[in-house]
């Protein structure tokens, strides 16, 4: 079949790992990526790469042509507006109405350098709105860097694991944390990285009502917008709509990333949708840290301005074109990213047929969706040991421990860089692993 023989040379891999000084079980995504790159280069082998959540699909020419046209119009020498170009703000407003079914003024739509920056600024505001509410609550597992962002702000963080808390149990746990008076914001993504569970409508409703009651900011990171492929969220102005907490509270900042849904990751652009109520809110405590007591002004002039002075001018035109094409039906982005669903089905089958089990294995009684991520375990091994053994068989991932999960037995697999033609080789490697273990 032409597959590379596994296991690879263990002594050579052990030497590389020892020189790196990084334990695989607790390696960050970037650290794992660097280690596997080194092994591939020195041993002249190829891994099935599941550690890095890099989009594995090309960007649509609509965005490329819009950027080129913007540059041809001599925009490269002009600083972009801190709060975004009007064309993008209007396109975002229309996109929100078409695919999420709520209204927001265009001035509340602010481009950020990826959802990473949007989340960072949002956390900063959430922890400074009220004195002594400087703790961010995370629904885990989650993207590891968000915890680092929280740490950089000097905030505390609390966690509720979705493995043990769904439905009424989740809402009860959230209210218990809010009632302490220490929580400034709650952050989550849905579909979830890495478990791919999706919060149900009544869970979002409950979280929204609690945020309103306790005046806690909901930071909703929709990094995988429309990618719960059990539903078709890609038809404008027609249900079903992408679920959002924004239907149930005015205490929200919703982050919409272009990285996965549009494969536009390299341009580092996302949109922060700030509740009109929050945008107009004033807080004396913000004045001390952001130079203004107005929250919307603090986001733009206290956050975007001192950090990056806005978002790349041409990429704003590219994203505006993608949003507009989606709204007018020219481009159905959900059909494009369904490739990840196909890959996930094939990859999961390869794991499950060879002794592995899903860690986060159901979605509040429903079968888990197939999407960008999934989580697996192997009997008798924790996630750290499993990674250490899989590396010899040319398979890379990250430990669930690094995502804040309480499930130490598992690893996170990303499907984006594994093409359909790679699945037979993945199957062979897992079959060999299973046979030898």
Secondary structure, DSSP 8 states (H G I E B T S, - for coil): -----SS--HHHHHHHHHHHT--GGG--HHHHHHHHHHHHHHHT---EE-S-----S---HHHHHHHHHHHHTT-TTS---TT--HHHHHHHHHHHHHHH-----GGGEEEESHHHHHHHHHHHHHTTSSTT--EEEEEES--HHHHHHHHHHT-EEEEEETTT--THHHHHHHHHHHTTT-EEEEEEESS-TTT-----HHHHHHHHHHHHHHT-EEEEEETTTT--TTS---STTSSS----GGGT-SSEEEEEESTTTS--GGG--EEEEE-HHHHH-B-HHHHHHHS-SBHHHHHIIIIIHHHHSS--HHHHHHHHHHHHHHHTTS--HHHHHTHHHHHHHHHHHHHHTTTEEESS-EETTEE---SSEEEEEETT--HHHHHHHHGGGTEE-EEGGGGT-S-TT-EEEE-TT--GGGHHHHHHHHHHHHHH-
